[in-house]
């Protein structure tokens, strides 16, 4: 669980307690997607705003996640604040998967036991 989550309302919008709990639940479990060394220093900022656009979008959510050596950002606006949080959470999850994939070397780890089995089968 990400322990450092800052939830702020932009402008006149003030998130209620149920929205804050939902954000902590959804954004807090994103730490499973990063390497273990990065979990302690992870920091998330959630900014919520109420807007009126011509497309009918009323709420905007932005999540900024800081991990070692990188800052990941996602932003979306929809009619429902909880839907905006879900969409932004999915975007950040994809970015965190890519971050972990780039960070961890995966060279030479596949089928290691098969190599030993083949070498013993010859002799």
Backbone as CSV, one residue per row, in Angstrom:
resi,resn,N_x,N_y,N_z,CA_x,CA_y,CA_z,C_x,C_y,C_z
1,UNK,0.835,-1.175,0.000,0.000,0.000,0.000,0.882,1.242,0.000
2,UNK,0.618,2.145,-0.914,1.357,3.407,-0.932,0.919,4.218,0.282
3,UNK,1.866,4.581,1.109,1.513,5.309,2.329,1.477,6.816,2.111
4,UNK,2.199,7.319,1.123,2.253,8.757,0.864,1.318,9.119,-0.282
5,UNK,0.053,9.352,0.026,-0.919,9.761,-0.978,-1.501,11.104,-0.558
6,UNK,-1.303,12.111,-1.388,-1.861,13.431,-1.135,-3.074,13.629,-2.036
7,UNK,-4.220,13.888,-1.440,-5.449,14.095,-2.198,-5.861,15.553,-2.022
8,UNK,-5.924,16.286,-3.144,-6.286,17.700,-3.072,-7.372,18.008,-4.093
9,UNK,-8.207,18.951,-3.747,-9.207,19.465,-4.669,-8.708,20.764,-5.265
10,UNK,-8.883,20.921,-6.561,-8.417,22.119,-7.244,-9.593,23.087,-7.354
11,UNK,-9.349,24.329,-7.054,-10.408,25.336,-7.129,-11.376,25.189,-5.972
12,UNK,-12.658,25.190,-6.279,-13.682,25.104,-5.238,-14.084,23.679,-4.913
13,UNK,-13.567,22.711,-5.661,-13.963,21.307,-5.445,-13.283,20.752,-4.197
14,UNK,-14.084,20.165,-3.312,-13.565,19.522,-2.108,-14.056,18.075,-2.116
15,UNK,-13.144,17.100,-2.206,-13.575,15.693,-2.226,-14.120,15.258,-0.869
16,UNK,-15.185,14.458,-0.898,-15.763,13.973,0.357,-15.007,12.742,0.851
17,UNK,-15.377,12.256,2.018,-14.651,11.144,2.647,-14.759,9.853,1.846
18,UNK,-15.920,9.573,1.267,-16.065,8.329,0.496,-15.186,8.348,-0.751
19,UNK,-15.052,9.510,-1.376,-14.171,9.637,-2.542,-12.719,9.459,-2.128
20,UNK,-12.335,10.026,-0.996,-10.963,9.867,-0.515,-10.651,8.411,-0.199
21,UNK,-11.597,7.709,0.413,-11.393,6.289,0.705,-11.228,5.482,-0.575
22,UNK,-12.019,5.805,-1.577,-11.951,5.114,-2.865,-10.599,5.351,-3.527
23,UNK,-10.117,6.579,-3.458,-8.815,6.906,-4.046,-7.700,6.151,-3.335
24,UNK,-7.737,6.125,-2.006,-6.707,5.414,-1.243,-6.732,3.928,-1.599
25,UNK,-7.924,3.380,-1.784,-8.048,1.959,-2.129,-7.486,1.674,-3.522
26,UNK,-7.832,2.499,-4.509,-7.424,2.257,-5.888,-5.956,2.615,-6.128
27,UNK,-5.539,3.771,-5.683,-4.173,4.224,-5.939,-3.196,3.547,-4.981
28,UNK,-3.653,3.215,-3.794,-2.781,2.608,-2.798,-2.243,1.257,-3.182
29,UNK,-2.985,0.518,-3.972,-2.507,-0.824,-4.327,-1.651,-0.852,-5.583
30,UNK,-1.311,0.296,-6.110,-0.419,0.347,-7.270,1.011,-0.024,-6.925
31,UNK,1.346,-0.084,-5.642,2.718,-0.426,-5.261,3.060,-1.865,-5.605
32,UNK,2.070,-2.690,-5.864,2.346,-4.079,-6.261,3.022,-4.162,-7.626
33,UNK,2.900,-3.116,-8.416,3.387,-3.144,-9.788,4.815,-2.642,-9.944
34,UNK,5.442,-2.205,-8.853,6.808,-1.687,-8.945,7.769,-2.636,-8.244
35,UNK,9.056,-2.561,-8.542,10.030,-3.384,-7.840,10.050,-3.071,-6.353
36,UNK,10.513,-4.007,-5.569,10.471,-3.861,-4.111,11.301,-2.698,-3.603
37,UNK,12.412,-2.407,-4.264,13.262,-1.324,-3.777,12.590,0.033,-3.951
38,UNK,11.634,0.144,-4.857,10.989,1.423,-5.125,9.752,1.658,-4.259
39,UNK,9.284,0.649,-3.574,8.035,0.769,-2.812,8.152,1.736,-1.644
40,UNK,9.278,1.783,-1.007,9.437,2.647,0.153,9.448,4.124,-0.192
41,UNK,9.951,4.464,-1.358,10.064,5.875,-1.720,8.977,6.333,-2.686
42,UNK,7.974,5.501,-2.927,6.875,5.888,-3.812,6.028,6.987,-3.183
43,UNK,5.618,7.917,-4.004,4.808,9.042,-3.527,3.765,9.357,-4.589
44,UNK,2.503,9.508,-4.191,1.431,9.789,-5.150,0.700,11.068,-4.769
45,UNK,0.384,11.850,-5.788,-0.425,13.054,-5.615,-1.652,12.922,-6.501
46,UNK,-2.827,13.137,-5.919,-4.074,13.065,-6.667,-4.721,14.439,-6.625
47,UNK,-4.987,14.989,-7.808,-5.628,16.303,-7.896,-6.987,16.123,-8.569
48,UNK,-8.028,16.593,-7.905,-9.385,16.473,-8.417,-9.945,17.866,-8.670
49,UNK,-10.634,18.023,-9.795,-11.187,19.326,-10.130,-12.572,19.153,-10.746
50,UNK,-13.410,20.131,-10.516,-14.720,20.171,-11.150,-14.650,21.207,-12.266
51,UNK,-14.924,20.754,-13.488,-14.807,21.631,-14.655,-16.091,21.551,-15.459
52,UNK,-16.288,22.472,-16.339,-17.423,22.440,-17.253,-16.886,22.651,-18.666
53,UNK,-16.799,21.552,-19.419,-16.319,21.630,-20.784,-17.491,21.500,-21.750
54,UNK,-17.241,21.842,-22.992,-18.293,21.764,-24.002,-18.685,20.322,-24.314
55,UNK,-17.809,19.364,-23.997,-18.103,17.959,-24.257,-18.969,17.338,-23.169
56,UNK,-19.264,18.053,-22.122,-20.081,17.536,-21.039,-19.282,16.923,-19.915
57,UNK,-17.971,16.890,-20.036,-17.148,16.352,-18.955,-17.199,17.301,-17.767
58,UNK,-17.466,16.732,-16.610,-17.659,17.579,-15.447,-16.531,17.476,-14.428
59,UNK,-15.891,16.329,-14.328,-14.837,16.125,-13.326,-13.536,15.737,-14.004
60,UNK,-12.440,16.188,-13.397,-11.119,15.872,-13.930,-10.255,15.323,-12.798
61,UNK,-9.555,14.239,-13.081,-8.653,13.626,-12.103,-7.256,13.543,-12.706
62,UNK,-6.273,13.881,-11.896,-4.876,13.787,-12.315,-4.094,13.105,-11.209
63,UNK,-3.313,12.105,-11.590,-2.484,11.379,-10.630,-1.034,11.511,-11.058
64,UNK,-0.191,11.906,-10.116,1.249,12.006,-10.338,1.912,11.049,-9.355
65,UNK,2.635,10.059,-9.882,3.329,9.078,-9.044,4.826,9.272,-9.232
66,UNK,5.513,9.461,-8.111,6.964,9.625,-8.154,7.619,8.345,-7.651
67,UNK,8.430,7.750,-8.507,9.221,6.570,-8.172,10.677,6.943,-8.419
68,UNK,11.621,6.143,-7.938,13.029,6.490,-8.164,13.349,6.674,-9.646
69,UNK,13.943,7.777,-9.970,14.400,8.128,-11.310,13.287,8.462,-12.295
70,UNK,12.043,8.541,-11.870,10.972,8.793,-12.829,9.758,9.422,-12.154
71,UNK,9.014,10.208,-12.927,7.738,10.760,-12.496,6.699,10.372,-13.535
72,UNK,5.651,9.682,-13.106,4.603,9.208,-13.999,3.344,10.043,-13.780
73,UNK,2.706,10.455,-14.873,1.536,11.321,-14.792,0.433,10.793,-15.687
74,UNK,-0.810,10.869,-15.193,-1.980,10.519,-16.000,-3.109,11.470,-15.630
75,UNK,-3.916,11.823,-16.642,-4.980,12.792,-16.448,-6.170,12.396,-17.304
76,UNK,-7.389,12.553,-16.753,-8.581,12.238,-17.520,-9.764,13.005,-16.953
77,UNK,-10.770,13.245,-17.800,-11.975,13.921,-17.338,-13.206,13.176,-17.848
78,UNK,-14.177,12.996,-16.963,-15.419,12.299,-17.292,-16.580,12.938,-16.536
79,UNK,-17.759,12.326,-16.713,-18.961,12.808,-16.041,-18.980,12.447,-14.556
80,UNK,-18.294,11.373,-14.193,-18.312,10.872,-12.819,-16.892,10.882,-12.267
81,UNK,-16.713,11.374,-11.065,-15.375,11.473,-10.479,-14.771,10.097,-10.227
82,UNK,-15.593,9.121,-9.844,-15.072,7.778,-9.583,-14.634,7.098,-10.876
83,UNK,-15.350,7.351,-11.961,-14.943,6.794,-13.253,-13.624,7.412,-13.712
84,UNK,-13.453,8.693,-13.464,-12.198,9.351,-13.823,-11.031,8.748,-13.040
85,UNK,-11.268,8.445,-11.768,-10.220,7.831,-10.947,-9.870,6.440,-11.482
86,UNK,-10.879,5.663,-11.866,-10.632,4.330,-12.422,-9.798,4.395,-13.694
87,UNK,-10.129,5.313,-14.584,-9.405,5.433,-15.855,-7.961,5.858,-15.611
88,UNK,-7.769,6.820,-14.740,-6.417,7.312,-14.441,-5.596,6.221,-13.756
89,UNK,-6.238,5.455,-12.891,-5.542,4.354,-12.212,-5.059,3.313,-13.218
90,UNK,-5.872,3.017,-14.225,-5.469,2.061,-15.262,-4.301,2.594,-16.086
91,UNK,-4.322,3.882,-16.386,-3.219,4.483,-17.147,-1.912,4.437,-16.358
92,UNK,-1.977,4.772,-15.085,-0.778,4.737,-14.240,-0.281,3.302,-14.084
93,UNK,-1.201,2.340,-13.980,-0.801,0.932,-13.848,-0.005,0.489,-15.071
94,UNK,-0.424,0.889,-16.256,0.322,0.533,-17.467,1.706,1.172,-17.465
95,UNK,1.793,2.414,-17.041,3.091,3.085,-16.989,4.011,2.427,-15.963
96,UNK,3.452,1.991,-14.830,4.270,1.327,-13.810,4.758,-0.037,-14.290
97,UNK,3.926,-0.747,-15.048,4.375,-2.034,-15.611,5.553,-1.823,-16.558
98,UNK,5.453,-0.792,-17.400,6.548,-0.486,-18.316,7.807,-0.070,-17.547
99,UNK,7.629,0.697,-16.481,8.756,1.121,-15.646,9.465,-0.090,-15.056
100,UNK,8.695,-1.032,-14.537,9.295,-2.221,-13.932,9.987,-3.075,-14.993
101,UNK,9.370,-3.195,-16.171,9.941,-3.994,-17.251,11.276,-3.410,-17.703
102,UNK,11.362,-2.088,-17.771,12.608,-1.448,-18.190,13.689,-1.531,-17.125
103,UNK,13.285,-1.549,-15.869,14.227,-1.500,-14.763,14.881,-2.844,-14.463
104,UNK,14.123,-3.920,-14.580,14.622,-5.241,-14.206,15.188,-5.949,-15.432
105,UNK,16.439,-6.378,-15.373,17.000,-7.113,-16.513,16.431,-8.532,-16.564
106,UNK,16.010,-8.934,-17.735,15.439,-10.266,-17.915,16.310,-11.119,-18.838
107,UNK,17.587,-10.833,-18.889,18.481,-11.528,-19.804,18.930,-12.839,-19.185
108,UNK,18.779,-13.923,-19.904,19.316,-15.211,-19.498,18.586,-15.913,-18.380
109,UNK,17.375,-15.573,-18.080,16.665,-16.215,-16.980,15.683,-17.282,-17.455
110,UNK,15.409,-17.309,-18.727,14.394,-18.228,-19.223,14.963,-19.621,-19.443
111,UNK,14.217,-20.582,-19.068,14.517,-22.001,-19.318,15.902,-22.396,-18.817
112,UNK,16.248,-21.942,-17.637,17.553,-22.229,-17.066,17.693,-23.716,-16.752
113,UNK,16.646,-24.315,-16.202,16.708,-25.737,-15.880,16.756,-26.604,-17.128
114,UNK,16.127,-26.165,-18.208,16.182,-26.924,-19.445,17.605,-27.034,-19.971
115,UNK,18.406,-26.009,-19.783,19.797,-26.052,-20.233,20.580,-27.116,-19.460
116,UNK,20.336,-27.191,-18.151,21.008,-28.208,-17.358,20.542,-29.608,-17.750
117,UNK,19.262,-29.776,-17.986,18.727,-31.080,-18.370,19.331,-31.553,-19.684
118,UNK,19.476,-30.628,-20.641,20.047,-31.007,-21.946,21.509,-31.382,-21.801
119,UNK,22.262,-30.678,-20.969,23.687,-30.976,-20.840,23.902,-32.320,-20.149
120,UNK,23.046,-32.690,-19.196,23.182,-33.984,-18.530,22.657,-35.122,-19.393
121,UNK,21.735,-34.854,-20.278,21.189,-35.886,-21.133,22.222,-36.346,-22.160
122,UNK,23.147,-35.503,-22.530,24.162,-35.869,-23.531,25.200,-36.827,-22.961
123,UNK,25.495,-36.640,-21.695,26.614,-37.367,-21.124,26.265,-38.622,-20.518
